Amino acid sequence: MAGRVYATPEQLAAYTGTPAPAGADRLLARASEDVDAALVTAVYDVDADGNPTAAAVAAALAEATCAQVEYQVATGDDGTGAAGQWDAVSVGPVSLSGRKAGVPAASGVDLAPRAHRALRRAGLLPGVIW
């Protein structure tokens, strides 16, 4: 998986207070992509690899990523977003059943409330623009 991953399985375990779930690296990579999508307009200093240089920003991104994984695990999502689109989802061999009413086929990122708060507290999300 390409892109930055903002948290480690160890950080996830510390955040949730439970051992990291199976596939934690994959879940963290997908959650990092969700956090990146929320940061489209964010401005902060980065190094040559695109990682934040300020410790407070790095901590906020790690917290938001862990919150996103915690949310997805709690809602039965595997980071693909399919759980929010279908009544039942299986992975092998793939089986999707009954699209949920009112959920558009191409909905945006379902950012966890705690992830949103972590990013807002760090000043990484814009305020209301009138």
C-alpha positions as CSV (number, residue, x, y, z in Angstrom):
1,M,0.0,0.0,0.0
2,A,1.3,3.4,-1.0
3,G,1.1,6.5,1.1
4,R,2.0,7.5,4.6
5,V,0.8,5.6,7.6
6,Y,0.3,7.8,10.6
7,A,0.2,5.2,13.4
8,T,1.7,1.9,14.4
9,P,-0.1,-1.2,15.7
10,E,1.6,-0.4,19.1
11,Q,0.0,3.1,19.1
12,L,-3.3,1.5,18.1
13,A,-3.1,-0.9,21.1
14,A,-2.2,1.9,23.4
15,Y,-5.1,4.1,22.1
16,T,-7.8,1.4,22.4
17,G,-6.4,-0.4,25.5
18,T,-6.6,-3.7,23.8
19,P,-4.3,-5.7,21.6
20,A,-4.1,-4.5,17.9
21,P,-6.5,-6.6,15.8
22,A,-5.4,-9.0,13.1
23,G,-4.5,-7.0,10.0
24,A,-3.7,-3.9,12.0
25,D,-1.1,-2.7,9.4
26,R,-3.7,-2.8,6.6
27,L,-6.4,-1.2,8.8
28,L,-4.0,1.6,9.8
29,A,-2.9,2.2,6.2
30,R,-6.6,2.5,5.1
31,A,-7.4,4.7,8.1
32,S,-4.4,6.9,7.2
33,E,-5.9,7.3,3.7
34,D,-9.2,8.4,5.3
35,V,-7.3,11.0,7.5
36,D,-5.5,12.2,4.4
37,A,-8.8,12.7,2.6
38,A,-10.0,14.9,5.5
39,L,-6.8,16.9,5.4
40,V,-7.2,18.2,1.8
41,T,-7.0,21.8,2.8
42,A,-4.7,21.4,5.9
43,V,-1.4,23.3,6.0
44,Y,1.5,22.1,8.1
45,D,5.2,21.6,7.7
46,V,6.4,18.3,6.3
47,D,9.8,16.6,5.7
48,A,11.0,15.4,2.3
49,D,8.8,12.2,2.6
50,G,5.7,14.3,3.4
51,N,5.5,13.4,7.0
52,P,4.7,16.1,9.5
53,T,7.7,17.7,11.3
54,A,5.9,19.1,14.3
55,A,5.5,16.5,17.1
56,A,2.0,17.9,17.9
57,V,0.8,17.4,14.3
58,A,2.3,13.9,14.1
59,A,0.5,13.0,17.4
60,A,-2.8,14.4,16.2
61,L,-2.5,12.4,13.0
62,A,-1.7,9.2,14.9
63,E,-4.6,9.8,17.3
64,A,-7.0,10.4,14.4
65,T,-5.8,7.3,12.6
66,C,-6.2,5.1,15.7
67,A,-9.7,6.6,16.2
68,Q,-10.6,5.8,12.6
69,V,-9.5,2.2,13.0
70,E,-11.4,1.9,16.4
71,Y,-14.5,3.3,14.7
72,Q,-14.3,0.9,11.7
73,V,-13.7,-2.1,13.9
74,A,-16.7,-1.1,16.1
75,T,-18.9,-0.7,13.0
76,G,-17.8,-3.9,11.5
77,D,-16.0,-2.2,8.6
78,D,-12.7,-3.5,7.3
79,G,-11.5,-0.1,6.0
80,T,-13.0,-0.7,2.5
81,G,-16.2,1.3,3.3
82,A,-18.3,-1.7,2.2
83,A,-19.9,-2.1,5.6
84,G,-21.5,1.3,5.3
85,Q,-22.9,0.4,1.8
86,W,-24.3,-3.1,2.2
87,D,-26.4,-5.0,4.7
88,A,-24.0,-8.0,4.6
89,V,-20.5,-8.3,3.2
90,S,-18.2,-11.4,2.9
91,V,-14.7,-11.4,1.7
92,G,-13.8,-14.8,0.5
93,P,-15.2,-15.5,-2.1
94,V,-16.7,-12.0,-2.3
95,S,-20.4,-11.7,-1.5
96,L,-22.3,-8.4,-1.1
97,S,-26.0,-8.3,-0.2
98,G,-28.7,-5.6,-0.1
99,R,-27.5,-2.0,-0.5
100,K,-28.5,0.0,2.5
101,A,-31.3,2.5,1.9
102,G,-30.3,6.1,1.8
103,V,-26.6,5.4,1.4
104,P,-25.3,6.8,-1.9
105,A,-23.1,4.5,-4.0
106,A,-20.1,6.8,-3.9
107,S,-20.4,8.4,-0.4
108,G,-17.4,10.3,0.9
109,V,-15.1,9.3,3.7
110,D,-17.0,8.3,6.9
111,L,-14.6,10.0,9.3
112,A,-14.9,8.8,12.9
113,P,-16.2,11.5,15.3
114,R,-13.1,11.0,17.5
115,A,-10.8,11.3,14.5
116,H,-12.6,14.5,13.4
117,R,-12.2,16.0,16.9
118,A,-8.5,15.1,17.1
119,L,-7.9,16.8,13.7
120,R,-10.0,19.9,14.7
121,R,-8.2,20.2,18.1
122,A,-4.9,20.2,16.3
123,G,-6.1,23.0,14.0
124,L,-5.8,20.8,10.9
125,L,-9.4,21.2,9.8
126,P,-10.9,24.5,8.6
127,G,-13.5,26.2,10.7
128,V,-16.8,27.3,9.3
129,I,-16.4,29.6,6.3
130,W,-19.3,32.1,5.8
